[in-house]
Amino acid sequence: QGRFTAADEGPGLGLAISIRLAKLMGVQLSARSELGQGSVFPFVLEAPVCVQAGARLRPESAPA
């Protein structure tokens, strides 16, 4: 589980990866498609606001 094989390759591979990443982040993708124009897969990702200008996030494993 969670691994892609040669059988997964093709035009839909990027979308499959995007769907899995979105699920991991708790986001749901939607789809809009127009014949001859292509498809759009919008999503909304909620993220915390940085309250200090120039602040950087530290990985959880980094010492404080």
PDB file with SEQRES, HELIX, SHEET and CRYST1 records, atoms N, CA, C and O in Angstrom:
SEQRES   1 A   64  GLN GLY ARG PHE THR ALA ALA ASP GLU GLY PRO GLY LEU          
SEQRES   2 A   64  GLY LEU ALA ILE SER ILE ARG LEU ALA LYS LEU MET GLY          
SEQRES   3 A   64  VAL GLN LEU SER ALA ARG SER GLU LEU GLY GLN GLY SER          
SEQRES   4 A   64  VAL PHE PRO PHE VAL LEU GLU ALA PRO VAL CYS VAL GLN          
SEQRES   5 A   64  ALA GLY ALA ARG LEU ARG PRO GLU SER ALA PRO ALA              
HELIX    1 AA1 ALA A    6  ASP A    8  5                                   3    
HELIX    2 AA2 LEU A   13  LEU A   24  1                                  12    
SHEET    1 AA1 2 ARG A  32  GLU A  34  0                                        
SHEET    2 AA1 2 GLY A  38  VAL A  40 -1                                        
CRYST1    1.000    1.000    1.000  90.00  90.00  90.00 P 1           1          
ATOM      1  N   GLN A   1       0.829  -1.193   0.000  1.00  0.00           N  
ATOM      2  CA  GLN A   1       0.000   0.000   0.000  1.00  0.00           C  
ATOM      3  C   GLN A   1       0.866   1.247   0.000  1.00  0.00           C  
ATOM      4  O   GLN A   1       1.926   1.286   0.625  1.00  0.00           O  
ATOM      5  N   GLY A   2       0.392   2.281  -0.721  1.00  0.00           N  
ATOM      6  CA  GLY A   2       1.121   3.524  -0.731  1.00  0.00           C  
ATOM      7  C   GLY A   2       2.271   3.558  -1.719  1.00  0.00           C  
ATOM      8  O   GLY A   2       2.991   4.554  -1.792  1.00  0.00           O  
ATOM      9  N   ARG A   3       2.460   2.482  -2.484  1.00  0.00           N  
ATOM     10  CA  ARG A   3       3.549   2.441  -3.463  1.00  0.00           C  
ATOM     11  C   ARG A   3       2.958   2.335  -4.858  1.00  0.00           C  
ATOM     12  O   ARG A   3       1.914   1.718  -5.066  1.00  0.00           O  
ATOM     13  N   PHE A   4       3.645   2.946  -5.801  1.00  0.00           N  
ATOM     14  CA  PHE A   4       3.200   2.900  -7.183  1.00  0.00           C  
ATOM     15  C   PHE A   4       4.095   1.946  -7.955  1.00  0.00           C  
ATOM     16  O   PHE A   4       5.302   1.889  -7.721  1.00  0.00           O  
ATOM     17  N   THR A   5       3.505   1.204  -8.867  1.00  0.00           N  
ATOM     18  CA  THR A   5       4.256   0.260  -9.691  1.00  0.00           C  
ATOM     19  C   THR A   5       4.189   0.700 -11.143  1.00  0.00           C  
ATOM     20  O   THR A   5       3.514   1.675 -11.475  1.00  0.00           O  
ATOM     21  N   ALA A   6       4.893  -0.024 -12.009  1.00  0.00           N  
ATOM     22  CA  ALA A   6       4.876   0.291 -13.437  1.00  0.00           C  
ATOM     23  C   ALA A   6       3.454   0.227 -13.988  1.00  0.00           C  
ATOM     24  O   ALA A   6       3.130   0.930 -14.945  1.00  0.00           O  
ATOM     25  N   ALA A   7       2.612  -0.602 -13.400  1.00  0.00           N  
ATOM     26  CA  ALA A   7       1.221  -0.718 -13.860  1.00  0.00           C  
ATOM     27  C   ALA A   7       0.439   0.560 -13.593  1.00  0.00           C  
ATOM     28  O   ALA A   7      -0.582   0.805 -14.236  1.00  0.00           O  
ATOM     29  N   ASP A   8       0.903   1.377 -12.655  1.00  0.00           N  
ATOM     30  CA  ASP A   8       0.210   2.620 -12.313  1.00  0.00           C  
ATOM     31  C   ASP A   8       0.589   3.775 -13.236  1.00  0.00           C  
ATOM     32  O   ASP A   8      -0.061   4.821 -13.212  1.00  0.00           O  
ATOM     33  N   GLU A   9       1.633   3.600 -14.050  1.00  0.00           N  
ATOM     34  CA  GLU A   9       2.102   4.688 -14.898  1.00  0.00           C  
ATOM     35  C   GLU A   9       1.066   5.053 -15.944  1.00  0.00           C  
ATOM     36  O   GLU A   9       0.238   4.227 -16.329  1.00  0.00           O  
ATOM     37  N   GLY A  10       1.117   6.280 -16.396  1.00  0.00           N  
ATOM     38  CA  GLY A  10       0.199   6.734 -17.431  1.00  0.00           C  
ATOM     39  C   GLY A  10      -0.252   8.140 -17.146  1.00  0.00           C  
ATOM     40  O   GLY A  10       0.214   8.766 -16.194  1.00  0.00           O  
ATOM     41  N   PRO A  11      -1.161   8.647 -17.964  1.00  0.00           N  
ATOM     42  CA  PRO A  11      -1.586  10.033 -17.813  1.00  0.00           C  
ATOM     43  C   PRO A  11      -2.274  10.326 -16.484  1.00  0.00           C  
ATOM     44  O   PRO A  11      -2.288  11.475 -16.044  1.00  0.00           O  
ATOM     45  N   GLY A  12      -2.838   9.323 -15.842  1.00  0.00           N  
ATOM     46  CA  GLY A  12      -3.547   9.551 -14.590  1.00  0.00           C  
ATOM     47  C   GLY A  12      -2.681   9.432 -13.354  1.00  0.00           C  
ATOM     48  O   GLY A  12      -3.180   9.594 -12.241  1.00  0.00           O  
ATOM     49  N   LEU A  13      -1.395   9.152 -13.517  1.00  0.00           N  
ATOM     50  CA  LEU A  13      -0.534   8.933 -12.357  1.00  0.00           C  
ATOM     51  C   LEU A  13      -0.406  10.187 -11.501  1.00  0.00           C  
ATOM     52  O   LEU A  13      -0.461  10.101 -10.275  1.00  0.00           O  
ATOM     53  N   GLY A  14      -0.236  11.346 -12.125  1.00  0.00           N  
ATOM     54  CA  GLY A  14      -0.126  12.592 -11.365  1.00  0.00           C  
ATOM     55  C   GLY A  14      -1.373  12.866 -10.551  1.00  0.00           C  
ATOM     56  O   GLY A  14      -1.287  13.314  -9.408  1.00  0.00           O  
ATOM     57  N   LEU A  15      -2.528  12.599 -11.131  1.00  0.00           N  
ATOM     58  CA  LEU A  15      -3.783  12.794 -10.409  1.00  0.00           C  
ATOM     59  C   LEU A  15      -3.897  11.806  -9.256  1.00  0.00           C  
ATOM     60  O   LEU A  15      -4.337  12.175  -8.167  1.00  0.00           O  
ATOM     61  N   ALA A  16      -3.507  10.561  -9.481  1.00  0.00           N  
ATOM     62  CA  ALA A  16      -3.562   9.557  -8.415  1.00  0.00           C  
ATOM     63  C   ALA A  16      -2.679   9.969  -7.241  1.00  0.00           C  
ATOM     64  O   ALA A  16      -3.074   9.836  -6.083  1.00  0.00           O  
ATOM     65  N   ILE A  17      -1.491  10.466  -7.542  1.00  0.00           N  
ATOM     66  CA  ILE A  17      -0.586  10.930  -6.483  1.00  0.00           C  
ATOM     67  C   ILE A  17      -1.189  12.136  -5.770  1.00  0.00           C  
ATOM     68  O   ILE A  17      -1.145  12.220  -4.543  1.00  0.00           O  
ATOM     69  N   SER A  18      -1.747  13.063  -6.530  1.00  0.00           N  
ATOM     70  CA  SER A  18      -2.359  14.262  -5.944  1.00  0.00           C  
ATOM     71  C   SER A  18      -3.513  13.906  -5.022  1.00  0.00           C  
ATOM     72  O   SER A  18      -3.656  14.499  -3.953  1.00  0.00           O  
ATOM     73  N   ILE A  19      -4.331  12.951  -5.420  1.00  0.00           N  
ATOM     74  CA  ILE A  19      -5.464  12.525  -4.592  1.00  0.00           C  
ATOM     75  C   ILE A  19      -4.958  11.948  -3.274  1.00  0.00           C  
ATOM     76  O   ILE A  19      -5.500  12.257  -2.213  1.00  0.00           O  
ATOM     77  N   ARG A  20      -3.927  11.117  -3.335  1.00  0.00           N  
ATOM     78  CA  ARG A  20      -3.382  10.526  -2.100  1.00  0.00           C  
ATOM     79  C   ARG A  20      -2.785  11.595  -1.188  1.00  0.00           C  
ATOM     80  O   ARG A  20      -2.998  11.568   0.024  1.00  0.00           O  
ATOM     81  N   LEU A  21      -2.042  12.532  -1.764  1.00  0.00           N  
ATOM     82  CA  LEU A  21      -1.472  13.614  -0.952  1.00  0.00           C  
ATOM     83  C   LEU A  21      -2.570  14.472  -0.333  1.00  0.00           C  
ATOM     84  O   LEU A  21      -2.479  14.859   0.832  1.00  0.00           O  
ATOM     85  N   ALA A  22      -3.599  14.766  -1.110  1.00  0.00           N  
ATOM     86  CA  ALA A  22      -4.710  15.563  -0.597  1.00  0.00           C  
ATOM     87  C   ALA A  22      -5.380  14.856   0.575  1.00  0.00           C  
ATOM     88  O   ALA A  22      -5.699  15.485   1.584  1.00  0.00           O  
ATOM     89  N   LYS A  23      -5.594  13.548   0.442  1.00  0.00           N  
ATOM     90  CA  LYS A  23      -6.216  12.784   1.534  1.00  0.00           C  
ATOM     91  C   LYS A  23      -5.347  12.824   2.790  1.00  0.00           C  
ATOM     92  O   LYS A  23      -5.866  12.951   3.899  1.00  0.00           O  
ATOM     93  N   LEU A  24      -4.033  12.716   2.622  1.00  0.00           N  
ATOM     94  CA  LEU A  24      -3.128  12.770   3.774  1.00  0.00           C  
ATOM     95  C   LEU A  24      -3.215  14.110   4.494  1.00  0.00           C  
ATOM     96  O   LEU A  24      -3.023  14.181   5.707  1.00  0.00           O  
ATOM     97  N   MET A  25      -3.503  15.172   3.746  1.00  0.00           N  
ATOM     98  CA  MET A  25      -3.607  16.511   4.331  1.00  0.00           C  
ATOM     99  C   MET A  25      -5.033  16.843   4.751  1.00  0.00           C  
ATOM    100  O   MET A  25      -5.294  17.946   5.230  1.00  0.00           O  
ATOM    101  N   GLY A  26      -5.959  15.900   4.576  1.00  0.00           N  
ATOM    102  CA  GLY A  26      -7.344  16.140   4.961  1.00  0.00           C  
ATOM    103  C   GLY A  26      -8.087  17.038   3.993  1.00  0.00           C  
ATOM    104  O   GLY A  26      -9.034  17.725   4.379  1.00  0.00           O  
ATOM    105  N   VAL A  27      -7.664  17.038   2.737  1.00  0.00           N  
ATOM    106  CA  VAL A  27      -8.251  17.892   1.706  1.00  0.00           C  
ATOM    107  C   VAL A  27      -8.960  17.020   0.680  1.00  0.00           C  
ATOM    108  O   VAL A  27      -8.518  15.908   0.393  1.00  0.00           O  
ATOM    109  N   GLN A  28     -10.045  17.518   0.135  1.00  0.00           N  
ATOM    110  CA  GLN A  28     -10.755  16.785  -0.907  1.00  0.00           C  
ATOM    111  C   GLN A  28     -10.645  17.551  -2.222  1.00  0.00           C  
ATOM    112  O   GLN A  28     -10.932  18.747  -2.284  1.00  0.00           O  
ATOM    113  N   LEU A  29     -10.226  16.846  -3.271  1.00  0.00           N  
ATOM    114  CA  LEU A  29     -10.149  17.439  -4.601  1.00  0.00           C  
ATOM    115  C   LEU A  29     -11.514  17.377  -5.257  1.00  0.00           C  
ATOM    116  O   LEU A  29     -12.270  16.430  -5.035  1.00  0.00           O  
ATOM    117  N   SER A  30     -11.835  18.370  -6.058  1.00  0.00           N  
ATOM    118  CA  SER A  30     -13.020  18.302  -6.904  1.00  0.00           C  
ATOM    119  C   SER A  30     -12.524  18.347  -8.342  1.00  0.00           C  
ATOM    120  O   SER A  30     -11.330  18.535  -8.577  1.00  0.00           O  
ATOM    121  N   ALA A  31     -13.412  18.178  -9.297  1.00  0.00           N  
ATOM    122  CA  ALA A  31     -12.991  18.141 -10.698  1.00  0.00           C  
ATOM    123  C   ALA A  31     -13.946  18.925 -11.577  1.00  0.00           C  
ATOM    124  O   ALA A  31     -15.163  18.898 -11.394  1.00  0.00           O  
ATOM    125  N   ARG A  32     -13.355  19.627 -12.539  1.00  0.00           N  
ATOM    126  CA  ARG A  32     -14.123  20.300 -13.586  1.00  0.00           C  
ATOM    127  C   ARG A  32     -13.429  19.980 -14.896  1.00  0.00           C  
ATOM    128  O   ARG A  32     -12.207  20.091 -15.000  1.00  0.00           O  
ATOM    129  N   SER A  33     -14.195  19.588 -15.887  1.00  0.00           N  
ATOM    130  CA  SER A  33     -13.610  19.233 -17.164  1.00  0.00           C  
ATOM    131  C   SER A  33     -14.439  19.819 -18.292  1.00  0.00           C  
ATOM    132  O   SER A  33     -15.669  19.826 -18.240  1.00  0.00           O  
ATOM    133  N   GLU A  34     -13.750  20.308 -19.306  1.00  0.00           N  
ATOM    134  CA  GLU A  34     -14.430  20.859 -20.471  1.00  0.00           C  
ATOM    135  C   GLU A  34     -13.797  20.241 -21.714  1.00  0.00           C  
ATOM    136  O   GLU A  34     -12.583  20.310 -21.909  1.00  0.00           O  
ATOM    137  N   LEU A  35     -14.627  19.645 -22.539  1.00  0.00           N  
ATOM    138  CA  LEU A  35     -14.159  18.970 -23.740  1.00  0.00           C  
ATOM    139  C   LEU A  35     -13.301  19.911 -24.581  1.00  0.00           C  
ATOM    140  O   LEU A  35     -13.718  21.025 -24.896  1.00  0.00           O  
ATOM    141  N   GLY A  36     -12.123  19.467 -24.938  1.00  0.00           N  
ATOM    142  CA  GLY A  36     -11.219  20.259 -25.750  1.00  0.00           C  
ATOM    143  C   GLY A  36     -10.439  21.311 -24.988  1.00  0.00           C  
ATOM    144  O   GLY A  36      -9.530  21.926 -25.546  1.00  0.00           O  
ATOM    145  N   GLN A  37     -10.774  21.531 -23.726  1.00  0.00           N  
ATOM    146  CA  GLN A  37     -10.102  22.551 -22.918  1.00  0.00           C  
ATOM    147  C   GLN A  37      -9.222  21.945 -21.827  1.00  0.00           C  
ATOM    148  O   GLN A  37      -8.234  22.551 -21.412  1.00  0.00           O  
ATOM    149  N   GLY A  38      -9.578  20.765 -21.371  1.00  0.00           N  
ATOM    150  CA  GLY A  38      -8.812  20.124 -20.305  1.00  0.00           C  
ATOM    151  C   GLY A  38      -9.591  20.067 -19.009  1.00  0.00           C  
ATOM    152  O   GLY A  38     -10.791  20.337 -18.969  1.00  0.00           O  
ATOM    153  N   SER A  39      -8.886  19.713 -17.957  1.00  0.00           N  
ATOM    154  CA  SER A  39      -9.512  19.522 -16.652  1.00  0.00           C  
ATOM    155  C   SER A  39      -8.813  20.362 -15.594  1.00  0.00           C  
ATOM    156  O   SER A  39      -7.626  20.670 -15.699  1.00  0.00           O  
ATOM    157  N   VAL A  40      -9.575  20.720 -14.580  1.00  0.00           N  
ATOM    158  CA  VAL A  40      -9.073  21.468 -13.432  1.00  0.00           C  
ATOM    159  C   VAL A  40      -9.485  20.694 -12.190  1.00  0.00           C  
ATOM    160  O   VAL A  40     -10.611  20.206 -12.099  1.00  0.00           O  
ATOM    161  N   PHE A  41      -8.565  20.582 -11.231  1.00  0.00           N  
ATOM    162  CA  PHE A  41      -8.827  19.853  -9.997  1.00  0.00           C  
ATOM    163  C   PHE A  41      -8.568  20.776  -8.809  1.00  0.00           C  
ATOM    164  O   PHE A  41      -7.515  20.690  -8.178  1.00  0.00           O  
ATOM    165  N   PRO A  42      -9.521  21.658  -8.500  1.00  0.00           N  
ATOM    166  CA  PRO A  42      -9.311  22.609  -7.398  1.00  0.00           C  
ATOM    167  C   PRO A  42      -9.449  21.949  -6.022  1.00  0.00           C  
ATOM    168  O   PRO A  42     -10.105  20.919  -5.866  1.00  0.00           O  
ATOM    169  N   PHE A  43      -8.809  22.577  -5.035  1.00  0.00           N  
ATOM    170  CA  PHE A  43      -8.932  22.139  -3.650  1.00  0.00           C  
ATOM    171  C   PHE A  43      -8.694  23.334  -2.742  1.00  0.00           C  
ATOM    172  O   PHE A  43      -8.137  24.348  -3.163  1.00  0.00           O  
ATOM    173  N   VAL A  44      -9.120  23.206  -1.502  1.00  0.00           N  
ATOM    174  CA  VAL A  44      -8.905  24.250  -0.500  1.00  0.00           C  
ATOM    175  C   VAL A  44      -8.076  23.632   0.613  1.00  0.00           C  
ATOM    176  O   VAL A  44      -8.428  22.586   1.158  1.00  0.00           O  
ATOM    177  N   LEU A  45      -6.987  24.280   0.941  1.00  0.00           N  
ATOM    178  CA  LEU A  45      -6.102  23.810   2.001  1.00  0.00           C  
ATOM    179  C   LEU A  45      -6.044  24.877   3.082  1.00  0.00           C  
ATOM    180  O   LEU A  45      -5.580  25.992   2.841  1.00  0.00           O  
ATOM    181  N   GLU A  46      -6.515  24.532   4.270  1.00  0.00           N  
ATOM    182  CA  GLU A  46      -6.451  25.470   5.386  1.00  0.00           C  
ATOM    183  C   GLU A  46      -5.086  25.339   6.048  1.00  0.00           C  
ATOM    184  O   GLU A  46      -4.616  24.234   6.318  1.00  0.00           O  
ATOM    185  N   ALA A  47      -4.458  26.481   6.305  1.00  0.00           N  
ATOM    186  CA  ALA A  47      -3.140  26.492   6.935  1.00  0.00           C  
ATOM    187  C   ALA A  47      -3.106  27.598   7.980  1.00  0.00           C  
ATOM    188  O   ALA A  47      -3.791  28.611   7.836  1.00  0.00           O  
ATOM    189  N   PRO A  48      -2.311  27.410   9.032  1.00  0.00           N  
ATOM    190  CA  PRO A  48      -2.229  28.439  10.063  1.00  0.00           C  
ATOM    191  C   PRO A  48      -1.583  29.710   9.516  1.00  0.00           C  
ATOM    192  O   PRO A  48      -0.763  29.664   8.598  1.00  0.00           O  
ATOM    193  N   VAL A  49      -1.965  30.829  10.091  1.00  0.00           N  
ATOM    194  CA  VAL A  49      -1.408  32.122   9.710  1.00  0.00           C  
ATOM    195  C   VAL A  49      -0.135  32.356  10.513  1.00  0.00           C  
ATOM    196  O   VAL A  49      -0.093  32.086  11.713  1.00  0.00           O  
ATOM    197  N   CYS A  50       0.885  32.852   9.859  1.00  0.00           N  
ATOM    198  CA  CYS A  50       2.134  33.199  10.538  1.00  0.00           C  
ATOM    199  C   CYS A  50       1.938  34.561  11.197  1.00  0.00           C  
ATOM    200  O   CYS A  50       1.671  35.549  10.514  1.00  0.00           O  
ATOM    201  N   VAL A  51       2.070  34.617  12.516  1.00  0.00           N  
ATOM    202  CA  VAL A  51       1.821  35.870  13.232  1.00  0.00           C  
ATOM    203  C   VAL A  51       3.079  36.718  13.387  1.00  0.00           C  
ATOM    204  O   VAL A  51       2.996  37.872  13.808  1.00  0.00           O  
ATOM    205  N   GLN A  52       4.232  36.167  13.056  1.00  0.00           N  
ATOM    206  CA  GLN A  52       5.486  36.903  13.188  1.00  0.00           C  
ATOM    207  C   GLN A  52       6.157  36.974  11.821  1.00  0.00           C  
ATOM    208  O   GLN A  52       6.466  35.942  11.226  1.00  0.00           O  
ATOM    209  N   ALA A  53       6.379  38.175  11.328  1.00  0.00           N  
ATOM    210  CA  ALA A  53       7.022  38.346  10.026  1.00  0.00           C  
ATOM    211  C   ALA A  53       8.399  37.692  10.036  1.00  0.00           C  
ATOM    212  O   ALA A  53       9.186  37.895  10.960  1.00  0.00           O  
ATOM    213  N   GLY A  54       8.679  36.921   9.019  1.00  0.00           N  
ATOM    214  CA  GLY A  54       9.984  36.281   8.902  1.00  0.00           C  
ATOM    215  C   GLY A  54      10.129  35.021   9.737  1.00  0.00           C  
ATOM    216  O   GLY A  54      11.206  34.426   9.761  1.00  0.00           O  
ATOM    217  N   ALA A  55       9.068  34.596  10.425  1.00  0.00           N  
ATOM    218  CA  ALA A  55       9.145  33.386  11.242  1.00  0.00           C  
ATOM    219  C   ALA A  55       9.300  32.172  10.339  1.00  0.00           C  
ATOM    220  O   ALA A  55       8.773  32.140   9.226  1.00  0.00           O  
ATOM    221  N   ARG A  56      10.023  31.183  10.825  1.00  0.00           N  
ATOM    222  CA  ARG A  56      10.219  29.954  10.063  1.00  0.00           C  
ATOM    223  C   ARG A  56       9.705  28.781  10.879  1.00  0.00           C  
ATOM    224  O   ARG A  56       9.799  28.765  12.106  1.00  0.00           O  
ATOM    225  N   LEU A  57       9.164  27.806  10.175  1.00  0.00           N  
ATOM    226  CA  LEU A  57       8.692  26.598  10.841  1.00  0.00           C  
ATOM    227  C   LEU A  57       9.861  25.646  11.021  1.00  0.00           C  
ATOM    228  O   LEU A  57      10.710  25.526  10.137  1.00  0.00           O  
ATOM    229  N   ARG A  58       9.911  24.968  12.161  1.00  0.00           N  
ATOM    230  CA  ARG A  58      10.938  23.966  12.420  1.00  0.00           C  
ATOM    231  C   ARG A  58      10.305  22.592  12.311  1.00  0.00           C  
ATOM    232  O   ARG A  58       9.160  22.405  12.721  1.00  0.00           O  
ATOM    233  N   PRO A  59      11.032  21.630  11.765  1.00  0.00           N  
ATOM    234  CA  PRO A  59      10.515  20.256  11.785  1.00  0.00           C  
ATOM    235  C   PRO A  59      10.319  19.820  13.230  1.00  0.00           C  
ATOM    236  O   PRO A  59      11.039  20.272  14.120  1.00  0.00           O  
ATOM    237  N   GLU A  60       9.351  18.947  13.464  1.00  0.00           N  
ATOM    238  CA  GLU A  60       9.055  18.503  14.830  1.00  0.00           C  
ATOM    239  C   GLU A  60      10.255  17.841  15.486  1.00  0.00           C  
ATOM    240  O   GLU A  60      10.387  17.877  16.709  1.00  0.00           O  
ATOM    241  N   SER A  61      11.138  17.234  14.687  1.00  0.00           N  
ATOM    242  CA  SER A  61      12.289  16.537  15.256  1.00  0.00           C  
ATOM    243  C   SER A  61      13.438  17.479  15.607  1.00  0.00           C  
ATOM    244  O   SER A  61      14.393  17.069  16.267  1.00  0.00           O  
ATOM    245  N   ALA A  62      13.355  18.740  15.173  1.00  0.00           N  
ATOM    246  CA  ALA A  62      14.431  19.699  15.455  1.00  0.00           C  
ATOM    247  C   ALA A  62      14.345  20.181  16.893  1.00  0.00           C  
ATOM    248  O   ALA A  62      13.246  20.354  17.421  1.00  0.00           O  
ATOM    249  N   PRO A  63      15.486  20.401  17.535  1.00  0.00           N  
ATOM    250  CA  PRO A  63      15.453  20.920  18.909  1.00  0.00           C  
ATOM    251  C   PRO A  63      14.916  22.345  18.940  1.00  0.00           C  
ATOM    252  O   PRO A  63      15.110  23.111  17.996  1.00  0.00           O  
ATOM    253  N   ALA A  64      14.245  22.691  20.021  1.00  0.00           N  
ATOM    254  CA  ALA A  64      13.639  24.028  20.154  1.00  0.00           C  
ATOM    255  C   ALA A  64      14.655  25.078  20.490  1.00  0.00           C  
ATOM    256  O   ALA A  64      14.307  26.249  20.635  1.00  0.00           O  
TER     257      ALA A  64                                                      
END                                                                             
